[in-house]
C-alpha cells in the first residue's frame, strides 16, 4: 500500500487530523485499471458534491496530480484507490479551521481480471439504520460506524452482503453496497429518501438501464414486501453485481440478474 497526502508520499497522519478525531471528511473507493480510474467522472462528481455539502475547501485537481506522482514509481496502476478528503488539522473542539482540506490517496496494488458477477447467499439484518441528517443524505462521509456494526452482524450470519432496513421498516441498501430488487417482474431500487449512500455503480446501472429502455422504479420498499422479491443483487464500485441465489433460505431467480448483467455490459466499466 502507498499513501499520498496532497500529492506527496507520506507514511504517517498528524495527531490533530480531524478525520481521526471526528470523521470530518468524505471518501470514495474506486478500481484503477491500466492507469485509469473506473467511473472516474462519477467518483469526482460525488467527492465534489460531498465537499460542497460539508463546506470542505478542497482542490480535487490534487487527485490527478497524485496519480501522476504515483505513476513515477508505479508505471502500471492496477488495483484499488481509496480517496479521502479530510478537513485537516484542527484544534480541540468542533469549530471549523479556516484552511483547505487535505486530499489523501491510498493505492492498493492488485492484479485485476475483467469484472464478473458473483453469486452469494444473503438475508436481511436485524440491525437497522436511523434517519440521516438532511445535509448529509446520500454522502459517503468518513463516519461509517453504522456499517462497521452491520458488517459484524453479517459476518456472524456468514453473509458477504445483506439487506439493511431503516427504523421505519424500509429497505435501504446493503452493508457496503446499493441494491436492486425485482418484484412483480419490475426492477426497483430504494429511493434513499432518508438515509443510505448514493453509489456510483448504482448511478451507472440506472443510466445504462435507461439507455436500454429497461424500467427501474426508484421508490420506498417496505420490509413487508420481502416475500415478493423475485431477484436481488448488490452493487458497488468494486463489484458491479453480487447476485443473491438464496435469500433467507428461499431460492431467487438468478437468471434474471445474469441476463441483466450481460445486457448492460457490466463486465465493461470505463
LINTAQUI-V693950 format. One record per residue. N is the residue number from 1. RES is the residue in one small letter. SS is DSSP state (hx for helix, st for strand, lp for the rest). PSI is psi in degrees with one decimal (NA if undefined). Layout:
n: <N | N>
res: <RES | RES>
ss: <SS | SS>
psi: <PSI | PSI>
This chain:
n: <1 | 2 | 3 | 4 | 5 | 6 | 7 | 8 | 9 | 10 | 11 | 12 | 13 | 14 | 15 | 16 | 17 | 18 | 19 | 20 | 21 | 22 | 23 | 24 | 25 | 26 | 27 | 28 | 29 | 30 | 31 | 32 | 33 | 34 | 35 | 36 | 37 | 38 | 39 | 40 | 41 | 42 | 43 | 44 | 45 | 46 | 47 | 48 | 49 | 50 | 51 | 52 | 53 | 54 | 55 | 56 | 57 | 58 | 59 | 60 | 61 | 62 | 63 | 64 | 65 | 66 | 67 | 68 | 69 | 70 | 71 | 72 | 73 | 74 | 75 | 76 | 77 | 78 | 79 | 80 | 81 | 82 | 83 | 84 | 85 | 86 | 87 | 88 | 89 | 90 | 91 | 92 | 93 | 94 | 95 | 96 | 97 | 98 | 99 | 100 | 101 | 102 | 103 | 104 | 105 | 106 | 107 | 108 | 109 | 110 | 111 | 112 | 113 | 114 | 115 | 116 | 117 | 118 | 119 | 120 | 121 | 122 | 123 | 124 | 125 | 126 | 127 | 128 | 129 | 130 | 131 | 132 | 133 | 134 | 135 | 136 | 137 | 138 | 139 | 140 | 141 | 142 | 143 | 144 | 145 | 146 | 147 | 148 | 149 | 150 | 151 | 152 | 153 | 154 | 155 | 156 | 157 | 158 | 159 | 160 | 161 | 162 | 163 | 164 | 165 | 166 | 167 | 168 | 169 | 170 | 171 | 172 | 173 | 174 | 175 | 176 | 177 | 178 | 179 | 180 | 181 | 182 | 183 | 184 | 185 | 186 | 187 | 188 | 189 | 190 | 191 | 192 | 193 | 194 | 195 | 196 | 197 | 198 | 199 | 200 | 201 | 202 | 203 | 204 | 205 | 206 | 207 | 208 | 209 | 210 | 211 | 212 | 213 | 214 | 215 | 216 | 217 | 218 | 219 | 220 | 221 | 222 | 223 | 224 | 225 | 226 | 227 | 228 | 229 | 230 | 231 | 232 | 233 | 234 | 235 | 236 | 237 | 238 | 239 | 240 | 241 | 242 | 243 | 244 | 245 | 246 | 247 | 248 | 249 | 250 | 251 | 252 | 253 | 254 | 255 | 256 | 257 | 258 | 259 | 260 | 261 | 262 | 263 | 264 | 265 | 266 | 267 | 268 | 269 | 270>
res: <x | x | x | x | x | x | x | x | x | x | x | x | x | x | x | x | x | x | x | x | x | x | x | x | x | x | x | x | x | x | x | x | x | x | x | x | x | x | x | x | x | x | x | x | x | x | x | x | x | x | x | x | x | x | x | x | x | x | x | x | x | x | x | x | x | x | x | x | x | x | x | x | x | x | x | x | x | x | x | x | x | x | x | x | x | x | x | x | x | x | x | x | x | x | x | x | x | x | x | x | x | x | x | x | x | x | x | x | x | x | x | x | x | x | x | x | x | x | x | x | x | x | x | x | x | x | x | x | x | x | x | x | x | x | x | x | x | x | x | x | x | x | x | x | x | x | x | x | x | x | x | x | x | x | x | x | x | x | x | x | x | x | x | x | x | x | x | x | x | x | x | x | x | x | x | x | x | x | x | x | x | x | x | x | x | x | x | x | x | x | x | x | x | x | x | x | x | x | x | x | x | x | x | x | x | x | x | x | x | x | x | x | x | x | x | x | x | x | x | x | x | x | x | x | x | x | x | x | x | x | x | x | x | x | x | x | x | x | x | x | x | x | x | x | x | x | x | x | x | x | x | x | x | x | x | x | x | x | x | x | x | x | x | x | x | x | x | x | x | x>
ss: <lp | st | st | st | st | lp | lp | st | st | lp | lp | lp | lp | lp | lp | lp | st | hx | hx | hx | hx | hx | lp | lp | st | st | st | st | st | st | st | st | st | lp | lp | st | st | lp | lp | hx | hx | hx | hx | hx | hx | hx | hx | hx | hx | hx | hx | hx | hx | lp | lp | lp | lp | lp | lp | lp | hx | hx | hx | hx | hx | hx | hx | hx | hx | hx | hx | hx | hx | lp | lp | lp | lp | lp | st | st | st | st | st | st | st | st | lp | lp | st | lp | lp | lp | lp | lp | lp | lp | lp | lp | lp | lp | lp | st | st | st | st | st | st | st | st | lp | lp | lp | lp | lp | lp | lp | lp | st | st | st | st | st | lp | st | st | st | st | st | st | lp | lp | lp | lp | hx | hx | hx | lp | st | lp | lp | st | lp | lp | lp | hx | hx | hx | hx | hx | hx | hx | hx | hx | hx | hx | hx | hx | lp | lp | lp | lp | lp | st | st | st | st | lp | lp | lp | st | st | st | st | st | lp | lp | lp | st | st | st | st | st | st | lp | lp | st | st | st | st | st | lp | lp | lp | lp | lp | lp | st | lp | lp | hx | hx | hx | hx | hx | hx | hx | hx | hx | hx | hx | hx | hx | lp | lp | lp | st | st | st | st | lp | lp | st | hx | hx | hx | hx | hx | hx | st | st | st | st | st | st | st | st | lp | lp | st | st | st | st | st | st | st | st | st | lp | lp | st | st | lp | lp | hx | hx | hx | hx | hx | hx | hx | hx | hx | hx | lp | lp | lp | lp | lp | lp | lp>
psi: <136.2 | 146.3 | 135.6 | 138.9 | 118.3 | 44.5 | 16.2 | 130.0 | 134.7 | 165.5 | 17.7 | 161.6 | 138.5 | 140.8 | -20.8 | 11.5 | 127.7 | -18.5 | -36.5 | -43.3 | -39.2 | -0.3 | 36.1 | 85.4 | -169.7 | 170.4 | 167.8 | 151.6 | 130.5 | 154.1 | 140.5 | 127.5 | 123.3 | 46.2 | 5.6 | 131.4 | 123.1 | 139.4 | 38.0 | -45.9 | -38.3 | -40.1 | -46.3 | -40.7 | -40.7 | -40.3 | -40.6 | -44.5 | -43.1 | -43.1 | -39.5 | -45.3 | -32.0 | 3.9 | 42.6 | 125.5 | 98.3 | 143.2 | 98.2 | -9.1 | -17.7 | -22.7 | -49.0 | -39.1 | -38.2 | -44.0 | -35.9 | -46.4 | -41.6 | -37.7 | -19.5 | -26.4 | -26.3 | 88.6 | -30.3 | 106.3 | 115.7 | 130.0 | -139.7 | 137.3 | 134.4 | 117.3 | 119.3 | 128.7 | 116.2 | 143.0 | -14.9 | -162.8 | 137.8 | 166.2 | 172.7 | 139.3 | 165.5 | -16.5 | 143.2 | 134.9 | 151.4 | 76.2 | 163.9 | 148.5 | 160.3 | 143.2 | 113.4 | 136.0 | 119.5 | 129.1 | 122.4 | 99.7 | 140.7 | 138.0 | 131.9 | 130.4 | 171.3 | 149.0 | 134.0 | 157.8 | 152.9 | 155.8 | 128.5 | 164.8 | 148.6 | -179.4 | -164.8 | 138.5 | 151.0 | -34.4 | 146.6 | 160.6 | 145.2 | 174.9 | 142.2 | 149.3 | 128.2 | -38.8 | -20.5 | 3.6 | 126.0 | -11.2 | 149.6 | 76.3 | 170.5 | -7.6 | 93.7 | 26.6 | -34.1 | -44.0 | -34.5 | -45.4 | -39.8 | -41.3 | -35.2 | -45.0 | -41.3 | -42.1 | -39.4 | -30.0 | -9.8 | 22.9 | 132.0 | -23.7 | 154.1 | 155.5 | 143.9 | 132.7 | 166.4 | -179.7 | -15.9 | 3.4 | 17.5 | 138.2 | 133.2 | -55.6 | -168.6 | -175.0 | -46.5 | 28.2 | 161.9 | 170.3 | 152.5 | 134.7 | 149.8 | 119.0 | 130.5 | 40.8 | 19.7 | 134.8 | 138.9 | 142.3 | 139.0 | 144.1 | -19.9 | 53.8 | -32.0 | -9.6 | -179.3 | 167.4 | 132.0 | 93.9 | 150.2 | -36.0 | -36.5 | -45.4 | -39.7 | -43.3 | -43.0 | -40.4 | -42.1 | -35.6 | -43.6 | -42.3 | -34.8 | -1.5 | 26.3 | 122.3 | 130.3 | 114.5 | 142.9 | 107.7 | 168.3 | 139.6 | 114.7 | 149.0 | -30.6 | -15.8 | -4.1 | -38.8 | -16.9 | -2.3 | 122.3 | -40.4 | 154.7 | 134.9 | 156.5 | 155.1 | 146.1 | -178.5 | -22.9 | -15.7 | 106.5 | -23.0 | 114.5 | 107.9 | 128.7 | 117.7 | -33.3 | 123.6 | 116.4 | 45.5 | 18.3 | 134.0 | 135.9 | 164.2 | 97.2 | -26.6 | -34.6 | -36.5 | -43.3 | -42.8 | -43.0 | -41.0 | -47.4 | -38.2 | -35.0 | -0.3 | 49.0 | -2.6 | -8.6 | 101.8 | 118.7 | NA>
